[in-house]
Amino acid sequence: IFRLGASTFPMRESSRMFRELQIGVDVLWFNKFDSGAPLNEPTGDDRYLGFETDLFAAWRITSDVAINIRYGVFFPGDAILSDHDARHFLYTGVSYSF
């Protein structure tokens, strides 16, 4: 996996309520080291599995409560044999720490 990402706190100076809001993007490229390596779905002898683009937001609302949201789209590469349609993923989470 190769990953390239960037994130920022866009309202750090302008809004007290959203000063701990972080947004970002990640791009990931997936490859196999061994072209014949098995995966949990049918693959060919190609090494390129595909790439994924993720958008995320993490917001610490209070010192005890944080919200995380991540949306990703995976685009299968030539090694994936079963389905070449884009796959969408959504993750949401709330953390309460004390």
PyRosetta script that sets phi, psi and omega in degrees:
from pyrosetta import init, pose_from_sequence

init()
pose = pose_from_sequence("IFRLGASTFPMRESSRMFRELQIGVDVLWFNKFDSGAPLNEPTGDDRYLGFETDLFAAWRITSDVAINIRYGVFFPGDAILSDHDARHFLYTGVSYSF")
pose.set_psi(1, 130.7)
pose.set_omega(1, 171.4)
pose.set_phi(2, -114.5)
pose.set_psi(2, 133.8)
pose.set_omega(2, -175.6)
pose.set_phi(3, -127.2)
pose.set_psi(3, 136.4)
pose.set_omega(3, 172.6)
pose.set_phi(4, -129.3)
pose.set_psi(4, 127.1)
pose.set_omega(4, -176.2)
pose.set_phi(5, -146.5)
pose.set_psi(5, 162.5)
pose.set_omega(5, 176.4)
pose.set_phi(6, -149.1)
pose.set_psi(6, 147.7)
pose.set_omega(6, 176.9)
pose.set_phi(7, -148.4)
pose.set_psi(7, 161.6)
pose.set_omega(7, -179.0)
pose.set_phi(8, -153.5)
pose.set_psi(8, 162.2)
pose.set_omega(8, 171.6)
pose.set_phi(9, -107.8)
pose.set_psi(9, 90.3)
pose.set_omega(9, -169.7)
pose.set_phi(10, -68.9)
pose.set_psi(10, -22.4)
pose.set_omega(10, -175.6)
pose.set_phi(11, -118.4)
pose.set_psi(11, 25.1)
pose.set_omega(11, -176.8)
pose.set_phi(12, -56.9)
pose.set_psi(12, -41.7)
pose.set_omega(12, -175.9)
pose.set_phi(13, -97.5)
pose.set_psi(13, -24.4)
pose.set_omega(13, -170.9)
pose.set_phi(14, -93.5)
pose.set_psi(14, -21.0)
pose.set_omega(14, -175.6)
pose.set_phi(15, -138.5)
pose.set_psi(15, 125.6)
pose.set_omega(15, 178.3)
pose.set_phi(16, -70.3)
pose.set_psi(16, -37.2)
pose.set_omega(16, -178.1)
pose.set_phi(17, -67.0)
pose.set_psi(17, -38.4)
pose.set_omega(17, -175.7)
pose.set_phi(18, -106.0)
pose.set_psi(18, 20.0)
pose.set_omega(18, -176.9)
pose.set_phi(19, -67.1)
pose.set_psi(19, -22.4)
pose.set_omega(19, 178.2)
pose.set_phi(20, -100.9)
pose.set_psi(20, 19.4)
pose.set_omega(20, 176.9)
pose.set_phi(21, -87.2)
pose.set_psi(21, 121.8)
pose.set_omega(21, 178.6)
pose.set_phi(22, -115.5)
pose.set_psi(22, 131.7)
pose.set_omega(22, 176.0)
pose.set_phi(23, -124.9)
pose.set_psi(23, 154.4)
pose.set_omega(23, -179.0)
pose.set_phi(24, -169.1)
pose.set_psi(24, 179.8)
pose.set_omega(24, 179.3)
pose.set_phi(25, -141.2)
pose.set_psi(25, 143.3)
pose.set_omega(25, 174.5)
pose.set_phi(26, -128.7)
pose.set_psi(26, 141.6)
pose.set_omega(26, 171.7)
pose.set_phi(27, -121.9)
pose.set_psi(27, 128.3)
pose.set_omega(27, -177.1)
pose.set_phi(28, -123.6)
pose.set_psi(28, 136.6)
pose.set_omega(28, 174.9)
pose.set_phi(29, -112.8)
pose.set_psi(29, 129.7)
pose.set_omega(29, -177.3)
pose.set_phi(30, -111.1)
pose.set_psi(30, 128.6)
pose.set_omega(30, 178.3)
pose.set_phi(31, -137.3)
pose.set_psi(31, 161.6)
pose.set_omega(31, 172.7)
pose.set_phi(32, -104.0)
pose.set_psi(32, 135.8)
pose.set_omega(32, 174.1)
pose.set_phi(33, -67.7)
pose.set_psi(33, -42.9)
pose.set_omega(33, 179.4)
pose.set_phi(34, -106.2)
pose.set_psi(34, 120.3)
pose.set_omega(34, -175.3)
pose.set_phi(35, -62.4)
pose.set_psi(35, -23.3)
pose.set_omega(35, 178.9)
pose.set_phi(36, -96.0)
pose.set_psi(36, 7.6)
pose.set_omega(36, -177.7)
pose.set_phi(37, -65.5)
pose.set_psi(37, 139.1)
pose.set_omega(37, -179.2)
pose.set_phi(38, -79.9)
pose.set_psi(38, 151.6)
pose.set_omega(38, 172.6)
pose.set_phi(39, -129.3)
pose.set_psi(39, -179.6)
pose.set_omega(39, -178.9)
pose.set_phi(40, -85.2)
pose.set_psi(40, 11.2)
pose.set_omega(40, 172.3)
pose.set_phi(41, -146.5)
pose.set_psi(41, 160.4)
pose.set_omega(41, -175.4)
pose.set_phi(42, -62.2)
pose.set_psi(42, 130.9)
pose.set_omega(42, 176.5)
pose.set_phi(43, -134.6)
pose.set_psi(43, 156.1)
pose.set_omega(43, 176.5)
pose.set_phi(44, -93.0)
pose.set_psi(44, -164.9)
pose.set_omega(44, -178.2)
pose.set_phi(45, -84.4)
pose.set_psi(45, -0.5)
pose.set_omega(45, 176.9)
pose.set_phi(46, -72.4)
pose.set_psi(46, 153.6)
pose.set_omega(46, -179.0)
pose.set_phi(47, -94.3)
pose.set_psi(47, -21.4)
pose.set_omega(47, -174.7)
pose.set_phi(48, -81.0)
pose.set_psi(48, 111.8)
pose.set_omega(48, -179.0)
pose.set_phi(49, -88.3)
pose.set_psi(49, -28.8)
pose.set_omega(49, 179.1)
pose.set_phi(50, 139.7)
pose.set_psi(50, -172.9)
pose.set_omega(50, 177.1)
pose.set_phi(51, -137.7)
pose.set_psi(51, 160.3)
pose.set_omega(51, -177.5)
pose.set_phi(52, -136.5)
pose.set_psi(52, 141.0)
pose.set_omega(52, 174.2)
pose.set_phi(53, -115.4)
pose.set_psi(53, 126.4)
pose.set_omega(53, 179.9)
pose.set_phi(54, -117.8)
pose.set_psi(54, 137.7)
pose.set_omega(54, 169.9)
pose.set_phi(55, -114.2)
pose.set_psi(55, 137.7)
pose.set_omega(55, -177.7)
pose.set_phi(56, -142.9)
pose.set_psi(56, 156.5)
pose.set_omega(56, 173.8)
pose.set_phi(57, -140.2)
pose.set_psi(57, 135.2)
pose.set_omega(57, 176.9)
pose.set_phi(58, -131.1)
pose.set_psi(58, 125.4)
pose.set_omega(58, -175.5)
pose.set_phi(59, -131.3)
pose.set_psi(59, 116.8)
pose.set_omega(59, 173.3)
pose.set_phi(60, -87.1)
pose.set_psi(60, 102.6)
pose.set_omega(60, -175.4)
pose.set_phi(61, -72.6)
pose.set_psi(61, -47.4)
pose.set_omega(61, 175.2)
pose.set_phi(62, -133.6)
pose.set_psi(62, -178.8)
pose.set_omega(62, 178.5)
pose.set_phi(63, -66.8)
pose.set_psi(63, -16.6)
pose.set_omega(63, -177.5)
pose.set_phi(64, -109.5)
pose.set_psi(64, -15.8)
pose.set_omega(64, -172.2)
pose.set_phi(65, -126.1)
pose.set_psi(65, 130.6)
pose.set_omega(65, 177.3)
pose.set_phi(66, -135.8)
pose.set_psi(66, 147.4)
pose.set_omega(66, 177.9)
pose.set_phi(67, -119.9)
pose.set_psi(67, 136.8)
pose.set_omega(67, 177.0)
pose.set_phi(68, -127.2)
pose.set_psi(68, 133.9)
pose.set_omega(68, 176.3)
pose.set_phi(69, -133.8)
pose.set_psi(69, 133.2)
pose.set_omega(69, 178.5)
pose.set_phi(70, -139.5)
pose.set_psi(70, 130.4)
pose.set_omega(70, 176.5)
pose.set_phi(71, -123.2)
pose.set_psi(71, 131.3)
pose.set_omega(71, -179.4)
pose.set_phi(72, -135.4)
pose.set_psi(72, 151.6)
pose.set_omega(72, 175.1)
pose.set_phi(73, -127.2)
pose.set_psi(73, 121.5)
pose.set_omega(73, 178.4)
pose.set_phi(74, -101.6)
pose.set_psi(74, 129.5)
pose.set_omega(74, 177.8)
pose.set_phi(75, -111.1)
pose.set_psi(75, 108.1)
pose.set_omega(75, -175.8)
pose.set_phi(76, -62.0)
pose.set_psi(76, 146.3)
pose.set_omega(76, 178.2)
pose.set_phi(77, -96.6)
pose.set_psi(77, -167.3)
pose.set_omega(77, -175.3)
pose.set_phi(78, -67.6)
pose.set_psi(78, -25.4)
pose.set_omega(78, -178.3)
pose.set_phi(79, -73.7)
pose.set_psi(79, -24.6)
pose.set_omega(79, -179.5)
pose.set_phi(80, -78.5)
pose.set_psi(80, 120.8)
pose.set_omega(80, -175.9)
pose.set_phi(81, -94.9)
pose.set_psi(81, -29.2)
pose.set_omega(81, -167.5)
pose.set_phi(82, -74.0)
pose.set_psi(82, -48.0)
pose.set_omega(82, -171.9)
pose.set_phi(83, -152.3)
pose.set_psi(83, 127.6)
pose.set_omega(83, -178.9)
pose.set_phi(84, -104.4)
pose.set_psi(84, 13.6)
pose.set_omega(84, 175.9)
pose.set_phi(85, -78.0)
pose.set_psi(85, 149.1)
pose.set_omega(85, 177.4)
pose.set_phi(86, -63.0)
pose.set_psi(86, 144.9)
pose.set_omega(86, -179.5)
pose.set_phi(87, -116.2)
pose.set_psi(87, 128.2)
pose.set_omega(87, -176.6)
pose.set_phi(88, -102.8)
pose.set_psi(88, 139.5)
pose.set_omega(88, -179.7)
pose.set_phi(89, -130.4)
pose.set_psi(89, 142.2)
pose.set_omega(89, 176.6)
pose.set_phi(90, -134.8)
pose.set_psi(90, 129.4)
pose.set_omega(90, 176.3)
pose.set_phi(91, -125.0)
pose.set_psi(91, 132.5)
pose.set_omega(91, 173.2)
pose.set_phi(92, -132.6)
pose.set_psi(92, 145.2)
pose.set_omega(92, -179.9)
pose.set_phi(93, -154.8)
pose.set_psi(93, 147.2)
pose.set_omega(93, 174.8)
pose.set_phi(94, -124.8)
pose.set_psi(94, 128.0)
pose.set_omega(94, 179.1)
pose.set_phi(95, -113.0)
pose.set_psi(95, 130.4)
pose.set_omega(95, 174.5)
pose.set_phi(96, -116.9)
pose.set_psi(96, 115.5)
pose.set_omega(96, -178.4)
pose.set_phi(97, -119.5)
pose.set_psi(97, 141.9)
pose.set_omega(97, -179.2)
pose.set_phi(98, -144.3)
pose.dump_pdb("model.pdb")
